């Protein structure tokens, strides 16, 4: 069995079980509508299922004799660094620029970092996704999101 993949699956499974235990402390429904435990419970089930799938796959597949870890080449590490930096900058600028602007820029950087070079895709998907997310969370679910420089969004 591939010990590294099995261990990674077990870690994901343990994180999912931990999140599940925390999510069960919140009410699932309040007066017939989703409560504060609704989304965390669904997400934790997904993480538990992913951990189980990773672990079972790693155990079933096994490891060929003499096989080592295939590390990604340098461009892969640079891409990962750019994405982590974009996430850190997004978190820092969220209150200043606001949810819509930061989410649009962040998604554009992520899509570019994943290798997409179509300017049509880079211009439309982040904008439409940010607007859809804003509509779901700020308008429909009434989650207060930072407005930033777009103060007219009240």
Contact map, one row per residue, 1 for C-alpha under 8 A:
1110010000000000000000000000000000000000000000000000000001111110000000000000000000000000000000000000000000000000000000000000000000000000000000000000000000
1111110000000000000000000000000000000000000000000000000001101110000000000000000000000000000000000000000000000000000000000000000000000000000000000000000000
1111111000000000000000000000000000000000000000000000000001000000000000000000000000000000000000000000000000000000000000000000000000000000000000000000000000
0111111100000000000000000000000000000000000000000000000000000000000000000000000000000000000000000000000000000000000000000000000000000000000000000000000000
0111111110000000000000000000000000000000000000000000011001000000000000000000000000000000000000000000000000000000000000000000000000000000000000000000000000
1111111111000000000000000000000000000000000000000000011101100000000000000000000000000000000000000000000000000000000000000000000000000000000000000000000000
0011111111100000000000000000000000000000000000000000001000000000000000000000000000000000000000000000000000000000000000000000000000000000000000000000000000
0001111111110000000000000000000000000000000000000000011000000000000000000000000000000000000000000000000000000000000000000000000000000000000000000000000000
0000111111111000000000000000000000000000000000000111111001000000000000000000000000000000000000000000000000000000000000000000000000000000000000000000000000
0000011111111100000000000000000000000000000000000011011000000000000000000000000000000000000000000000000000000000000000000000000000000000000000000000000000
0000001111111110000000000000000000000000000000000010000000000000000000000000000000000000000000000000000000000000000000000000000000000000000000000000000000
0000000111111111000000000000000000000000000000110110000000000000000000000000000000000000000000000000000000000000000000000000000000000000000000000000000000
0000000011111111100000000000000000000000000000111111000000000000000000000000000000000000000000000000000000000000000000000000000000000000000000000000000000
0000000001111111110000000000000000000000000000010010000000000000000000000000000000000000000000000000000000000000000000000000000000000000000000000000000000
0000000000111111111000000000000000000000000000110000000000000000000000000000000000000000000000000000000000000000000000000000000000000000000000000000000000
0000000000011111111100000000000000000000000111110010000000000000000000000000000000000000000000000000000000000000000000000000000000000000000000000000000000
0000000000001111111110000000000000000000000100010000000000000000000000000000000000000000000000000000000000000000000000000000000000000000000000000000000000
0000000000000111111111000000000000000000000000000000000000000000000000000000000000000000000000000000000000000000000000000000000000000000000000000000000000
0000000000000011111111100000000000000001100100000000000000000000000000000000000000000000000000000000000000000000000000000000000000000000000000000000000000
0000000000000001111111110000000000000001100110000000000000000000000000000000000000000000000000000000000000000000000000000000000000000000000000000000000000
0000000000000000111111111000000000000000000000000000000000000000000000000000000000000000000000000000000000000000000000000000000000000000000000000000000000
0000000000000000011111111100000000000000000000000000000000000000000000000000000000000000000000000000000000000000000000000000000000000000000000000000000000
0000000000000000001111111100000000001001100100000000000000000000000000000000000000000000000000000000000000000000000000000000000000000000000000000000000000
0000000000000000000111111111000000001000100000000000000000000000000000000000000000000000000000000000000000000000000000000000000000000000000000000000000000
0000000000000000000011111110000000001000000000000000000000000000000000000000000000000000000000000000000000000000000000000000000000000000000000000000000000
0000000000000000000001111111000000111000000000000000000000000000000000000000000000000000000000000000000000000000000000000000000000000000000000000000000000
0000000000000000000000011111110000111100000000000000000000000000000000000000000000000000000000000000000000000000000000000000000000000000000000000000000000
0000000000000000000000010111110001111100100000000000000000000000000000000000000000000000000000000000000000000000000000000000000000000000000000000000000000
0000000000000000000000000011111111111100000000000000000000000000000000000000000000000000000000000000000000000000000000000000000000000000000000000000000000
0000000000000000000000000011111111100000000000000000000000000000000000000000000000000000000000000000000000000000000000000000000000000000000000000000000000
0000000000000000000000000000111110000000000000000000000000000000000000000000000000000000000000000000000000000000000000000000000000000000000000000000000000
0000000000000000000000000000111111000000000000000000000000000000000000000000000000000000000000000000000000000000000000000000000000000000000000000000000000
0000000000000000000000000000111111100000000000000000000000000000000000000000000000000000000000000000000000000000000000000000000000000000000000000000000000
0000000000000000000000000001110111111100000000000000000000000000000000000000000000000000000000000000000000000000000000000000000000000000000000000000000000
0000000000000000000000000111110011111100000000000000000000000000000000000000000000000000000000000000000000000000000000000000000000000000000000000000000000
0000000000000000000000000111100001111111000000000000000000000000000000000000000000000000000000000000000000000000000000000000000000000000000000000000000000
0000000000000000000000111111100001111111100000000000000000000000000000000000000000000000000000000000000000000000000000000000000000000000000000000000000000
0000000000000000000000000011100001111111110000000000000000000000000000000000000000000000000000000000000000000000000000000000000000000000000000000000000000
0000000000000000000000000000000000011111111000000000000000000000000000000000000000000000000000000000000000000000000000000000000000000000000000000000000000
0000000000000000001100100000000000011111111100000000000000000000000000000000000000000000000000000000000000000000000000000000000000000000000000000000000000
0000000000000000001100110001000000001111111110000000000000000000000000000000000000000000000000000000000000000000000000000000000000000000000000000000000000
0000000000000000000000000000000000000111111111000000000000000000000000000000000000000000000000000000000000000000000000000000000000000000000000000000000000
0000000000000000000000000000000000000011111111100000000000000000000000000000000000000000000000000000000000000000000000000000000000000000000000000000000000
0000000000000001101100100000000000000001111111110000000000000000000000000000000000000000000000000000000000000000000000000000000000000000000000000000000000
0000000000000001000100000000000000000000111111111000000000000000000000000000000000000000000000000000000000000000000000000000000000000000000000000000000000
0000000000000001000000000000000000000000011111111100000000000000000000000000000000000000000000000000000000000000000000000000000000000000000000000000000000
0000000000011011000000000000000000000000001111111110000000000000000000000000000000000000000000000000000000000000000000000000000000000000000000000000000000
0000000000011111100000000000000000000000000111111111000000000000000000000000000000000000000000000000000000000000000000000000000000000000000000000000000000
0000000000001000000000000000000000000000000011111111100000000000000000000000000000000000000000000000000000000000000000000000000000000000000000000000000000
0000000010011000000000000000000000000000000001111111110000000000000000000000000000000000000000000000000000000000000000000000000000000000000000000000000000
0000000011111101000000000000000000000000000000111111111000000000000000000000000000000000000000000000000000000000000000000000000000000000000000000000000000
0000000011001000000000000000000000000000000000011111111100000000000000000000000000000000000000000000000000000000000000000000000000000000000000000000000000
0000000010000000000000000000000000000000000000001111111110000000000000000000000000000000000000000000000000000000000000000000000000000000000000000000000000
0000110111000000000000000000000000000000000000000111111111000000000000000000000000000000000000000000000000000000000000000000000000000000000000000000000000
0000111111000000000000000000000000000000000000000011111111100000000000000000000000000000000000000000000000000000000000000000000000000000000000000000000000
0000010000000000000000000000000000000000000000000001111111110000000000000000000000000000000000000000000000000000000000000000000000000000000000000000000000
0000000000000000000000000000000000000000000000000000111111111000000000000000000000000000000000000000000000000000000000000000000000000000000000000000000000
1110110010000000000000000000000000000000000000000000011111111100000000000000000000000000000000000000000000000000000000000000000000000000000000000000000000
1100010000000000000000000000000000000000000000000000001111111100000000000000000000000000000000000000000000000000000000000000000000000000000000000000000000
1000000000000000000000000000000000000000000000000000000111111100000000000000000000000000000000000000000000000000000000000000000000000000000000000000000000
1100000000000000000000000000000000000000000000000000000011111110000000000000000000000000000000000000000000000000000000000000000000000000000000000000000000
1100000000000000000000000000000000000000000000000000000001111111000000000000000000000000000000000000000000000000000000000000000000000000000000000000000000
1100000000000000000000000000000000000000000000000000000000001111101000000000000000000000000000000000000000000000000000000000000000000000000000000000000000
0000000000000000000000000000000000000000000000000000000000000111111000000000000000000000000000000000000000000000000000000000000000000000000000000000000000
0000000000000000000000000000000000000000000000000000000000000011111000000000000000000000000000000000000000000000000000000000000000000000000000000000000000
0000000000000000000000000000000000000000000000000000000000000001111100000000000000000000000000000000000000000000000000000000000000000000000000000000000000
0000000000000000000000000000000000000000000000000000000000000011111110000000000000000000000000000000000000000000000000000000000000000000000000000000000000
0000000000000000000000000000000000000000000000000000000000000000011111000000000000000000000000000000000000000000000000000000000000000000000000000000000000
0000000000000000000000000000000000000000000000000000000000000000001111100000000000000000000000000000000000000000000000000000000000000000000000000000000000
0000000000000000000000000000000000000000000000000000000000000000000111110000000000000000000000000000000000000000000000000000000000000000000000000000000000
0000000000000000000000000000000000000000000000000000000000000000000011111000000000000000000000000000000000000000000000000000000000000000000000000000000000
0000000000000000000000000000000000000000000000000000000000000000000001111111100000000000000000000000000000000000000000000000000000000000000000000000000000
0000000000000000000000000000000000000000000000000000000000000000000000111111100000000000000000000000000000000000000000000000000000000000000000000000000000
0000000000000000000000000000000000000000000000000000000000000000000000011111110000000000000000000000000000000000000000000000000000000000000000000000000000
0000000000000000000000000000000000000000000000000000000000000000000000011111111000000000000000000000000000000000000000000000000000000000000000000000000000
0000000000000000000000000000000000000000000000000000000000000000000000011111111100000000000000000000000000000000000000000000000000000000000000000000000000
0000000000000000000000000000000000000000000000000000000000000000000000011111111110000000000000000000000000000000000000000000000000000000000000000000000000
0000000000000000000000000000000000000000000000000000000000000000000000000111111111000000000000000000000000000000000000000000000000000000000000000000000000
0000000000000000000000000000000000000000000000000000000000000000000000000011111111100000000000000000000000000000110000000000000000000000000000000000000000
0000000000000000000000000000000000000000000000000000000000000000000000000001111111110000000000000000000000000000000000000000000000000000000000000000000000
0000000000000000000000000000000000000000000000000000000000000000000000000000111111111000000000000000000000000000000000000000000000000000000000000000000000
0000000000000000000000000000000000000000000000000000000000000000000000000000011111111100000000000000000000000000100000000000000000000000000000000000000000
0000000000000000000000000000000000000000000000000000000000000000000000000000001111111110000000000000000000001100100000000000000000000000000000000000000000
0000000000000000000000000000000000000000000000000000000000000000000000000000000111111111000000000000000000000000000000000000000000000000000000000000000000
0000000000000000000000000000000000000000000000000000000000000000000000000000000011111111100000000000000000000000000000000000000000000000000000000000000000
0000000000000000000000000000000000000000000000000000000000000000000000000000000001111111110000000000000001001100000000000000000000000000000000000000000000
0000000000000000000000000000000000000000000000000000000000000000000000000000000000111111111000000000000001000000000000000000000000000000000000000000000000
0000000000000000000000000000000000000000000000000000000000000000000000000000000000011111111100000000000000000000000000000000000000000000000000000000000000
0000000000000000000000000000000000000000000000000000000000000000000000000000000000001111111110000000000000000000000000000000000000000000000000000000000000
0000000000000000000000000000000000000000000000000000000000000000000000000000000000000111111111000000011001000000000000000000000000000000000000000000000000
0000000000000000000000000000000000000000000000000000000000000000000000000000000000000011111111000000000000000000000000000000000000000000000000000000000000
0000000000000000000000000000000000000000000000000000000000000000000000000000000000000001111111100000000000000000000000000000000000000000000000000000000000
0000000000000000000000000000000000000000000000000000000000000000000000000000000000000000111111111100010000000000000000000000000000000000000000000000000000
0000000000000000000000000000000000000000000000000000000000000000000000000000000000000000011111111110010000000000000000000000000000000000000000000101000000
0000000000000000000000000000000000000000000000000000000000000000000000000000000000000000000111111110000000000000000000000000000000000000000000000111000000
0000000000000000000000000000000000000000000000000000000000000000000000000000000000000000000011111100000000000000000000000000000000000000000000000001100000
0000000000000000000000000000000000000000000000000000000000000000000000000000000000000000000011111110110000000000000000000000000000000000000000000011110000
0000000000000000000000000000000000000000000000000000000000000000000000000000000000000000000011111111110000000000000000000000000000000000000000001111110000
0000000000000000000000000000000000000000000000000000000000000000000000000000000000000000000001101111111000000000000000000000000000000100000000001111000000
0000000000000000000000000000000000000000000000000000000000000000000000000000000000000000000000000111111100000000000000000000000001100100000000000010000000
0000000000000000000000000000000000000000000000000000000000000000000000000000000000000000000000001111111110000000000000000000000000000000000000000000000000
0000000000000000000000000000000000000000000000000000000000000000000000000000000000000000010011001111111111000000000000000000000000000000000000000000000000
0000000000000000000000000000000000000000000000000000000000000000000000000000000000000000010000000011111111100000000000000000010001000000000000000000000000
0000000000000000000000000000000000000000000000000000000000000000000000000000000000000000000000000001111111110000000000000000011011000000000000000000000000
0000000000000000000000000000000000000000000000000000000000000000000000000000000000000000000000000000111111111000000000000000010000000000000000000000000000
0000000000000000000000000000000000000000000000000000000000000000000000000000000000000110010000000000011111111100000000000000000000000000000000000000000000
0000000000000000000000000000000000000000000000000000000000000000000000000000000000000000000000000000001111111110000000000000010000000000000000000000000000
0000000000000000000000000000000000000000000000000000000000000000000000000000000000000000000000000000000111111111000000000110110000000000000000000000000000
0000000000000000000000000000000000000000000000000000000000000000000000000000000000100100000000000000000011111111100000000000000000000000000000000000000000
0000000000000000000000000000000000000000000000000000000000000000000000000000000000100100000000000000000001111111110000000000000000000000000000000000000000
0000000000000000000000000000000000000000000000000000000000000000000000000000000000000000000000000000000000111111111100000100000000000000000000000000000000
0000000000000000000000000000000000000000000000000000000000000000000000000000000000000000000000000000000000011111111110000100000000000000000000000000000000
0000000000000000000000000000000000000000000000000000000000000000000000000000001001100000000000000000000000001111111100000000000000000000000000000000000000
0000000000000000000000000000000000000000000000000000000000000000000000000000001000000000000000000000000000000111111100000000000000000000000000000000000000
0000000000000000000000000000000000000000000000000000000000000000000000000000000000000000000000000000000000000011111110000000000000000000000000000000000000
0000000000000000000000000000000000000000000000000000000000000000000000000000000000000000000000000000000000000011111111001100000000000000000000000000000000
0000000000000000000000000000000000000000000000000000000000000000000000000000000000000000000000000000000000000001001111101100000000000000000000000000000000
0000000000000000000000000000000000000000000000000000000000000000000000000000000000000000000000000000000000000000000111111100000000000000000000000000000000
0000000000000000000000000000000000000000000000000000000000000000000000000000000000000000000000000000000000000000000011111110000000000000000000000000000000
0000000000000000000000000000000000000000000000000000000000000000000000000000000000000000000000000000000000000000000001111111000000000000000000000000000000
0000000000000000000000000000000000000000000000000000000000000000000000000000000000000000000000000000000000000000000111111111100000000000000000000000000000
0000000000000000000000000000000000000000000000000000000000000000000000000000000000000000000000000000000000010011000111111111110000000000000000000000000000
0000000000000000000000000000000000000000000000000000000000000000000000000000000000000000000000000000000000010000000000111111111000000000000000000000000000
0000000000000000000000000000000000000000000000000000000000000000000000000000000000000000000000000000000000000000000000011111111100000000000000000000000000
0000000000000000000000000000000000000000000000000000000000000000000000000000000000000000000000000000000000010000000000001111111110000000000000000000000000
0000000000000000000000000000000000000000000000000000000000000000000000000000000000000000000000000000001110110000000000000111111111000000000000000000000000
0000000000000000000000000000000000000000000000000000000000000000000000000000000000000000000000000000000100000000000000000011111111100000000000000000000000
0000000000000000000000000000000000000000000000000000000000000000000000000000000000000000000000000000000000000000000000000001111111110000000000000000000000
0000000000000000000000000000000000000000000000000000000000000000000000000000000000000000000000000000000100000000000000000000111111111000000000000000000000
0000000000000000000000000000000000000000000000000000000000000000000000000000000000000000000000000001001100000000000000000000011111111100000000000000000000
0000000000000000000000000000000000000000000000000000000000000000000000000000000000000000000000000001000000000000000000000000001111111110000000000000000000
0000000000000000000000000000000000000000000000000000000000000000000000000000000000000000000000000000000000000000000000000000000111111111000000000000000000
0000000000000000000000000000000000000000000000000000000000000000000000000000000000000000000000000000000000000000000000000000000011111111100000000000000000
0000000000000000000000000000000000000000000000000000000000000000000000000000000000000000000000000011000000000000000000000000000001111111111000000000000000
0000000000000000000000000000000000000000000000000000000000000000000000000000000000000000000000000000000000000000000000000000000000111111111100000000000000
0000000000000000000000000000000000000000000000000000000000000000000000000000000000000000000000000000000000000000000000000000000000011111111110000000000000
0000000000000000000000000000000000000000000000000000000000000000000000000000000000000000000000000000000000000000000000000000000000001111111111101000000000
0000000000000000000000000000000000000000000000000000000000000000000000000000000000000000000000000000000000000000000000000000000000000111111111111000000000
0000000000000000000000000000000000000000000000000000000000000000000000000000000000000000000000000000000000000000000000000000000000000111111111100000000000
0000000000000000000000000000000000000000000000000000000000000000000000000000000000000000000000000000000000000000000000000000000000000011111111000000000000
0000000000000000000000000000000000000000000000000000000000000000000000000000000000000000000000000000000000000000000000000000000000000001111111100000000000
0000000000000000000000000000000000000000000000000000000000000000000000000000000000000000000000000000000000000000000000000000000000000000111111110000000000
0000000000000000000000000000000000000000000000000000000000000000000000000000000000000000000000000000000000000000000000000000000000000000111011111000000000
0000000000000000000000000000000000000000000000000000000000000000000000000000000000000000000000000000000000000000000000000000000000000000010001111100000000
0000000000000000000000000000000000000000000000000000000000000000000000000000000000000000000000000110000000000000000000000000000000000000110000111110000000
0000000000000000000000000000000000000000000000000000000000000000000000000000000000000000000001100110000000000000000000000000000000000000000000011111000000
0000000000000000000000000000000000000000000000000000000000000000000000000000000000000000000000101111000000000000000000000000000000000000000000001111111010
0000000000000000000000000000000000000000000000000000000000000000000000000000000000000000000001111110000000000000000000000000000000000000000000000111111000
0000000000000000000000000000000000000000000000000000000000000000000000000000000000000000000000011100000000000000000000000000000000000000000000000011111000
0000000000000000000000000000000000000000000000000000000000000000000000000000000000000000000000001100000000000000000000000000000000000000000000000011111110
0000000000000000000000000000000000000000000000000000000000000000000000000000000000000000000000000000000000000000000000000000000000000000000000000011111111
0000000000000000000000000000000000000000000000000000000000000000000000000000000000000000000000000000000000000000000000000000000000000000000000000000011111
0000000000000000000000000000000000000000000000000000000000000000000000000000000000000000000000000000000000000000000000000000000000000000000000000010011111
0000000000000000000000000000000000000000000000000000000000000000000000000000000000000000000000000000000000000000000000000000000000000000000000000000001111
